[in-house]
Amino acid sequence: MALQINHNNEFLEVKGNLNTQNMKTLNNHIDFYLKRNEKLILSLERVNEIVFSSAKQLEQLYIKVAKNNKVLTIVGQENKQIAPVMILSNTSYIFSNDRV
């Protein structure tokens, strides 16, 4: 499934599969939005599949945003499609414990 990114105010919803090819598109969307705003909620609840390298790229993005004193809240911890990869890649800690 192709990647779809829907944006509504401070909420960015990702649908489809996250892989190496489309992570750059997601990074660009997030960078563009956070240039003008202090915080963003990224929903991965409707992601069907994520590859190991994309999980690591999300982690790097999360760290970069924090270093720039911005807030990136990532939701989707309950998504059983991506949870195993996030756990295997030791990146599940980037998920917010609070549901939005």
C-alpha positions in Angstrom: 0.0 0.0 0.0 1.3 3.4 -0.9 2.1 5.9 1.9 -0.6 8.5 2.7 0.1 11.4 5.0 -2.8 13.4 6.2 -2.3 16.6 8.1 -4.8 18.4 10.4 -3.5 21.2 12.6 -0.9 19.6 15.0 -1.8 16.1 13.9 -0.1 14.1 11.2 -1.6 10.7 10.4 0.4 8.1 8.4 -1.4 5.3 6.5 0.2 2.5 4.5 3.7 0.9 4.7 6.8 2.7 6.0 9.9 1.7 4.2 13.3 3.2 3.3 12.0 4.8 0.1 9.1 6.8 1.7 10.7 7.7 5.0 12.3 10.7 3.3 8.9 12.0 2.3 7.7 11.6 5.9 10.8 13.3 7.2 10.2 16.2 4.8 6.6 16.6 6.0 7.7 16.7 9.6 10.6 19.0 9.1 8.4 21.4 7.1 5.7 21.5 9.8 8.1 21.9 12.7 9.9 24.8 11.1 6.8 26.9 11.9 5.5 25.1 15.0 6.7 23.8 18.3 4.9 20.5 18.5 3.4 17.8 16.4 1.5 14.6 17.0 2.5 11.8 14.6 0.0 8.9 14.4 1.3 5.5 13.3 -1.9 3.8 14.3 -2.9 3.1 10.6 0.6 2.0 9.4 0.3 -1.6 8.0 4.0 -2.4 8.0 7.3 -0.9 9.0 10.8 -2.1 8.1 13.6 -2.2 10.7 15.5 0.6 9.0 12.5 2.9 9.1 12.0 2.3 12.8 15.6 3.4 13.3 15.0 6.4 11.1 12.0 7.4 13.2 14.1 7.1 16.3 16.7 9.4 14.8 14.0 11.9 13.8 12.6 11.8 17.3 16.0 12.6 18.8 16.7 15.3 16.3 13.4 17.0 17.1 14.1 16.9 20.8 17.6 18.4 20.3 15.9 21.3 18.5 13.7 21.9 21.6 10.5 20.8 19.8 8.0 18.2 20.7 7.2 15.1 18.6 4.6 12.9 20.2 4.3 9.6 18.4 1.2 7.5 18.9 0.5 4.0 17.7 2.0 1.8 20.4 -1.1 -0.5 20.2 -0.7 -1.1 16.5 0.0 -4.8 16.4 1.2 -4.6 12.8 4.3 -2.6 13.7 4.9 -3.3 17.4 7.1 -6.4 16.8 9.5 -4.4 14.6 9.6 -1.5 17.0 10.4 -3.8 19.9 13.0 -5.7 17.9 14.7 -2.5 16.9 14.6 -1.1 20.5 12.7 1.9 19.3 9.3 1.3 21.0 10.3 3.9 23.7 9.6 6.7 21.2 5.9 6.0 21.5 3.9 8.2 23.8 2.3 6.3 26.7 -0.7 8.6 26.5 -3.3 8.1 23.7 -4.4 11.3 22.1 
